[in-house]
Amino acid sequence: MKQGFWIVVKDIIRKADVILEILDARMPDLTRNKRLEQYAAASGKRLILVINKKDIISENAVRSIEKYYSGQDYILVSSKSHKGVSKLIGLIKNKAKKSDLKVAFIGYPNTGKSSLINILSKGGKAKTGLESGLTRGVQLIAGKGGLMLIDTPGVVPYEGREEVLLGLTSAISPDKLNDPESVAYELLGIFKKNNPAALGKEYGIDTSLDAEELLLEFGKKRGMLLKRGIVDERRAAIKLLTDWHNGKIMV
């Protein structure tokens, strides 16, 4: 646990008017951090769930997110196409009692935090210096609409399921994972919940199977076999995760 990171985050939360927690639309629940949300709630600060990468999920997944997060302070955006960004600015400024809002961006690796900051910044990512009292490395950036953007240093600690999150968010190459099979099982579970048809269409596998059986069938259909016809599960998992990282399958 990076305790130093949380010291910085607590200080940022105290100084920010609005906190944006950047999530990956392919796995919003997995990329949420309850500890961060508890800190924000305890400080009485508004926290908005910014669910990024809308452009790379299916319509079924979009509907699932909209249903699950209905009534919560959230927005679906795409940092790639800029869709939802203007609405995000409006959401940030909604109910605000001041014009010079300080907005903090916090999120796991590869959720698109830096891309969103660049989009919302005025004239590119322009560093404006450090505010007195903020920990070294925290940048204040002039943003559009009179916003001041706070870019947090480092990344949110993963807390417990580090390898699964690293593998799913493309923060580490599949062949570098110690247990790619566990990451693949998690991915297959996400697909079974949100878009099982994508697996059947792309790979011709029976999506009624459980995650472990799905991986075995995937490996068998691709000829990833060891001696005596046993499926090479590690190799199959690495291939499936590589397809996921490359955008070949959409949840």
N, C-alpha and C positions, 0 to 999 in steps of 0.2 A: 504494500500500500504506500502510495506516495503522499505521506502526510503533509509534506511541504506544499503540494499542489492544493490540498484542501484549505490550508491556511490562506493561500492566495485567493481561492474561490470565495471563501467567506468574506474576505475584505472587498472583493469585487461586488458581491451581492449587496453588501452594505452601501456601496457607493453608486450602484446602478439603479436606475428607475424601473427598467424592464429587463428581464432575463429571457433570452431565447435559447431553448434547448434544442439543438439540431439533431434530428433523427433520420434514419435511413428508411425510406418508404417501403423497402423490401422486407424490413424487419423492425418496425417501429418499437414494438415492445422490448425487443432484445437490446435496442440502443438507447433505451431510457435509463436514467440513473436516479433511483429513488432518493439516494442520499442528497443529491443536488436539489431535488424538488422539496425535500424536507427543510433544507437550509433556507430556500427561497420562501417557503410558507411561513417558517418561524420568523423571518425578517419582515413579513408583511409585504413582500415584493411580488409584483405580477410576473408570472412565468408563462410564456407562450411556447407550446410545442410546435416547432417548425419541422414538418415532415417533408424532407427534401427527396429529390429524385423521382418525382411523380411520373416523369417521362419514360421511366424504364420498368413500370409495373403495369399489369393488366387492368382493364376496366373492372373486372371482378374484385381485384385487390383494392382498387380505389373505393368501390362501394363498401367493401368490408371495413376499410379504415373510417370512412364517413359514418358508418353505422356504429362502430365501436367507440369512436371519439366524439360522437354527438353530445353536445352539452358541455364539452371541455374547451378550454382555450387553446385551439390548435388551428393550423392552416397547412394545406398541401401546396407545395411549390416545386418548381424545377429550376435549379441554378443554371442548367444547360440551356433551356429555352427562355428563361426569365419569366415563365408563367407563374402568376400568383405573387410576384414581387411587389407590384404596386398595391395590391390588396394587403400584403404583409405590412407595408409602411403605414397604411391606414389603420390596421389592427393595432400596431404599436402605439400610434398617436391617439387612438380612441380612448376616451375618458381621461386623457392626460390633462393635468392642471398646469403644466409648464411647457414651454416651447423648446427648451434646450435639453431634450431627453437624452440620458446616457443609457445605451443599450448594450448589454453584455451578450456575447456569443460563446456558448459552451457546448461541446459535443465530442463524441468518440472520433477516432481517426477515420477518414474517408466517408464521413457523412456529408461533406460539402460545406463545412464551416467557412473555410477560406474563400471559396467561390462566392458564397453569399455576401461575405464582407466586401469583396471586390465589387460586386454588383451594386451594393447599397452605399458604397463609399463615393465621395464626390471627387471626380477626376482621377479615379484609380485609387489604389491602396496607399494613401498619403499619410505617413506617420506625422502626428502633430506634437509629439513629445509625451512625457510621462506626467501624469497628474501627481501633485504632491501627496505623499502617503501611500500611493499604489506601489506594489512590489515591483522590483526591477523586471523588465521584460514585458510588462503589460503595455499595450499600445492604445492610445486614444486616436481615433481616425475620424476626420470630418466626413459626415454622411449626408445623404440626400434628405431633403425635407427638414433641414435643421437638426438632424439627429447627430449625436456623438456616439461612435461605435467603439466598444471596448473589446479588443482581441485578447483572449486569454492565452498565456504561454503554455506550452506542452499539451498534453492530452489528458482526458479524464481517465483515471485508473480503472481497470476492468473489473476488479473485485470478484475473484472466484472462478469465473468461467472464461478466463483470458483467452485460451487457445480457440475456443469455439467462436468467440466474437472476432478475434483476429482473422480466423479463416473465413468467416462469413462476410466481413466487411472489406475483404481483399487487402487487409493490412499486412498480410504475409503470404508468400507463395504457397500453394497447396503442397508442393513437394518438400517444403521446409517444416511442415506440421509434424508434431510427434504422433498425433493420433488423428489422421485425416478422416478415418471412418466415423468417429464421433461427430465431427463437423458435418460430414455428409448426411448422417442420420438426422441431424438438426435441420439441415437444408431440405431434405426430403419431407420432413414433418411440416415445414412451412408451405411447401408446394401442395401437400395433401390437403392442407387447410384452405389455401387461397386459390390455387390454380392447378389442380391435378391433371386437367386435360392437357396442359402444356407438356407434361412428362410423357403422357401417352402418345401425343402427336409427334414429338421430337424423337423419342426413343422406342416407341412401340412396346411399352411395358405396361403391365396390369397394375393400375393405380389403386386397386382395392387392397393390395398387399400392404403389410406394415413396412416401416422404414428399412429395417434390416433385410427383409425379403426383397424389397425394391432394389436395394444396392446389389444384391446377389444377382437379380435378374438383369440389371443394367450391365454388370460385368460379364455375365454369360453371353448376352446378345452381342457384346463387343469383342468376344473371344479372349477375354482377359482371364486365362485359366492357368493354373499350376498343374503339377502332376496329378494324375487320376481324375482330371476334370474338376478339381476344386477351384472355385473362383478366387482370384487374387483381389481380395477386398480393398487392400491399400491402394493398389493401382487403379481400381475402379473408382474409389473415392477421390483420388487425385484428379482423374479425368473429369468426373462430374463437377468437382469444384472449379476446375479450370474452365469448363464450359460456362459455369455460373459467373465467374470473374470476367469472362470475355463477352458476356451479354447474349450468349447463344440461347439461353432459356430465361423466360420472363415470368416472375411470380405473379 
